[in-house]
Amino acid sequence: DLTYADDTQKTYTDSLSNIISGKTVELMQLTAGMDFRVPVSVQTGSLDLTGGVSGIYSSTSDGNADYEGLRGRADLGIEYSLGEAGTLDVNTFVDGLGSDYQGHGMDIGYNLKF
């Protein structure tokens, strides 16, 4: 994935007659990796082990970013489907592998169609 965003502010004069100079902020992030899905045998429903690893390069121009440069990310989770009873998803990640930046998180979701 390649993500790019920019924001340009033109020069203006504020209410105290101060001149605020114009500025452009640019953000770019490139991500490449591989994901996997492995079915696991269970008595009821279906269970998949999911995950992946990726390399991320990010940069900014005149902006403030959490981290610029190269870092790694690892994801791991499960998807447990119980048919009519719904689906449980649990996913975790660690970001910043091999860098000074550290990020981690988890999300848990339950989907029930009715």
GIHU-V268209 format. One record per residue. N is the residue number from 1. RES is the residue in one small letter. PHI is phi in radians with two decimals (none if undefined). PSI is psi as a letter, one per 30 degrees, with the letter a starting at -180 (999 if undefined). BURIAL is b if it has 9 or more other ideal C-beta (glycine too) atoms within 8 Angstrom, else e. Layout:
n->N res->RES phi->PHI psi->PSI burial->BURIAL
n->N res->RES phi->PHI psi->PSI burial->BURIAL
//
This chain:
n->1 res->d phi->none psi->k burial->e
n->2 res->l phi->-2.18 psi->k burial->e
n->3 res->t phi->-2.13 psi->k burial->b
n->4 res->y phi->-2.44 psi->k burial->e
n->5 res->a phi->-2.53 psi->k burial->e
n->6 res->d phi->-2.46 psi->l burial->e
n->7 res->d phi->-2.44 psi->k burial->e
n->8 res->t phi->-2.01 psi->k burial->e
n->9 res->q phi->-1.98 psi->k burial->e
n->10 res->k phi->-1.41 psi->l burial->e
n->11 res->t phi->-1.12 psi->k burial->e
n->12 res->y phi->-2.60 psi->l burial->e
n->13 res->t phi->-1.95 psi->k burial->e
n->14 res->d phi->-1.42 psi->a burial->e
n->15 res->s phi->-1.22 psi->f burial->e
n->16 res->l phi->-1.74 psi->g burial->e
n->17 res->s phi->1.18 psi->g burial->e
n->18 res->n phi->-1.47 psi->k burial->e
n->19 res->i phi->-1.52 psi->k burial->e
n->20 res->i phi->-1.81 psi->j burial->e
n->21 res->s phi->-1.27 psi->l burial->e
n->22 res->g phi->-1.25 psi->l burial->e
n->23 res->k phi->-2.78 psi->k burial->e
n->24 res->t phi->-2.14 psi->k burial->b
n->25 res->v phi->-1.96 psi->k burial->b
n->26 res->e phi->-2.16 psi->k burial->b
n->27 res->l phi->-2.24 psi->k burial->b
n->28 res->m phi->-2.45 psi->k burial->b
n->29 res->q phi->-2.48 psi->k burial->b
n->30 res->l phi->-2.09 psi->k burial->b
n->31 res->t phi->-2.21 psi->k burial->b
n->32 res->a phi->-2.43 psi->k burial->e
n->33 res->g phi->-2.99 psi->a burial->b
n->34 res->m phi->-2.42 psi->k burial->e
n->35 res->d phi->-1.92 psi->l burial->e
n->36 res->f phi->-2.43 psi->l burial->e
n->37 res->r phi->-2.50 psi->k burial->e
n->38 res->v phi->-2.14 psi->j burial->e
n->39 res->p phi->-1.22 psi->k burial->e
n->40 res->v phi->-2.09 psi->k burial->e
n->41 res->s phi->-1.26 psi->k burial->e
n->42 res->v phi->-2.37 psi->l burial->e
n->43 res->q phi->-1.20 psi->e burial->e
n->44 res->t phi->-2.11 psi->k burial->e
n->45 res->g phi->1.32 psi->a burial->b
n->46 res->s phi->-2.39 psi->k burial->e
n->47 res->l phi->-2.23 psi->k burial->b
n->48 res->d phi->-2.13 psi->k burial->b
n->49 res->l phi->-1.59 psi->k burial->b
n->50 res->t phi->-2.16 psi->l burial->b
n->51 res->g phi->3.06 psi->a burial->b
n->52 res->g phi->3.06 psi->l burial->b
n->53 res->v phi->-2.29 psi->k burial->b
n->54 res->s phi->-2.61 psi->l burial->b
n->55 res->g phi->-1.85 psi->k burial->b
n->56 res->i phi->-2.27 psi->k burial->b
n->57 res->y phi->-2.05 psi->k burial->b
n->58 res->s phi->-2.32 psi->k burial->b
n->59 res->s phi->-2.58 psi->l burial->b
n->60 res->t phi->-2.47 psi->l burial->b
n->61 res->s phi->-2.17 psi->j burial->e
n->62 res->d phi->1.05 psi->g burial->e
n->63 res->g phi->-2.17 psi->a burial->e
n->64 res->n phi->-2.13 psi->j burial->e
n->65 res->a phi->-1.96 psi->l burial->b
n->66 res->d phi->-1.03 psi->e burial->e
n->67 res->y phi->-2.71 psi->k burial->b
n->68 res->e phi->-2.07 psi->k burial->e
n->69 res->g phi->2.11 psi->a burial->e
n->70 res->l phi->-1.77 psi->k burial->e
n->71 res->r phi->-2.65 psi->l burial->b
n->72 res->g phi->-1.97 psi->l burial->b
n->73 res->r phi->-2.50 psi->k burial->b
n->74 res->a phi->-2.22 psi->k burial->b
n->75 res->d phi->-2.13 psi->k burial->b
n->76 res->l phi->-2.61 psi->k burial->b
n->77 res->g phi->-2.88 psi->l burial->b
n->78 res->i phi->-2.31 psi->l burial->b
n->79 res->e phi->-2.27 psi->j burial->b
n->80 res->y phi->-1.97 psi->j burial->b
n->81 res->s phi->-1.78 psi->k burial->b
n->82 res->l phi->-1.96 psi->g burial->b
n->83 res->g phi->1.11 psi->b burial->e
n->84 res->e phi->-1.16 psi->f burial->e
n->85 res->a phi->-1.43 psi->f burial->e
n->86 res->g phi->1.95 psi->a burial->b
n->87 res->t phi->-2.33 psi->k burial->b
n->88 res->l phi->-1.87 psi->k burial->b
n->89 res->d phi->-2.09 psi->k burial->b
n->90 res->v phi->-2.28 psi->k burial->b
n->91 res->n phi->-2.35 psi->k burial->b
n->92 res->t phi->-2.27 psi->l burial->b
n->93 res->f phi->-2.59 psi->l burial->b
n->94 res->v phi->-2.22 psi->k burial->b
n->95 res->d phi->-2.07 psi->k burial->b
n->96 res->g phi->1.73 psi->g burial->b
n->97 res->l phi->-1.04 psi->k burial->b
n->98 res->g phi->1.36 psi->g burial->e
n->99 res->s phi->-2.46 psi->l burial->b
n->100 res->d phi->-1.38 psi->f burial->e
n->101 res->y phi->-1.38 psi->k burial->b
n->102 res->q phi->-2.31 psi->k burial->e
n->103 res->g phi->-2.51 psi->k burial->b
n->104 res->h phi->-2.68 psi->l burial->e
n->105 res->g phi->-2.99 psi->l burial->e
n->106 res->m phi->-2.60 psi->k burial->e
n->107 res->d phi->-2.34 psi->k burial->e
n->108 res->i phi->-2.23 psi->k burial->e
n->109 res->g phi->-2.42 psi->k burial->e
n->110 res->y phi->-2.29 psi->k burial->e
n->111 res->n phi->-1.94 psi->k burial->e
n->112 res->l phi->-2.33 psi->j burial->e
n->113 res->k phi->-1.56 psi->k burial->e
n->114 res->f phi->-2.50 psi->999 burial->e
//
